[in-house]
Amino acid sequence: DPAAPGGPAAPGDPVDGVPAAPVAPAAPVDPSAPVAPAAPPAEDMSGHDHGPLQVSVLVDADRLHLGAPVTAGVPVTVYSTSPDAVELRADDGSFVATVPSRTFITFPAPDWPGAYRFGDPDDVRYRDVLQVLPAP
């Protein structure tokens, strides 16, 4: 009994005039065959330390989000969830960082404490001020 027009085709029925490919029967299951071991549980990384990772700047599709101030001379971590690359340029030229879409990058914070206006020169949505604290 063929499938109704516009309805799903029954197994083995031609679709749009193209005959269905032959389907091999499923292999029988041997109940005495060994069962593959379960995958090991995910490794607990909570005690594994790659050093401090604090995202200082988050770039999303709409704007920048800044975390806490950064320390002079230390790496500034930027994480982008934006579908587009963004350039972060300090107005005074003290740093420039190209942030590819959907990735982490770092760039060195300016060596001197202060408030650094920065943003993407081509996109007004990406403007903010990076607060840089003195090194201890």
LINRAZI-V587417 format. One record per pair of residues at least 24 apart in sequence whose C-alpha atoms are under 7 Angstrom apart, sorted by the first residue. I is the first residue (numbers start at 1). J is the second residue. Records with the same first field share a line. If there is no record, write none. Layout:
I: J / J
This chain:
55: 79
62: 125
63: 125 / 126
64: 126 / 127
69: 130 / 131 / 132 / 133
70: 131 / 132 / 133
71: 132 / 133 / 134 / 135
72: 109 / 110 / 111 / 112 / 113 / 132 / 133 / 134 / 135
73: 108 / 109 / 110 / 111
74: 108 / 109
75: 106 / 107 / 108 / 109
76: 106 / 107 / 108 / 109
77: 105 / 106 / 107
78: 104 / 105 / 106
79: 103 / 104 / 105
80: 104
86: 120
87: 120
88: 118 / 119 / 120
89: 118 / 119 / 120
90: 116 / 117 / 118 / 119
91: 117 / 118
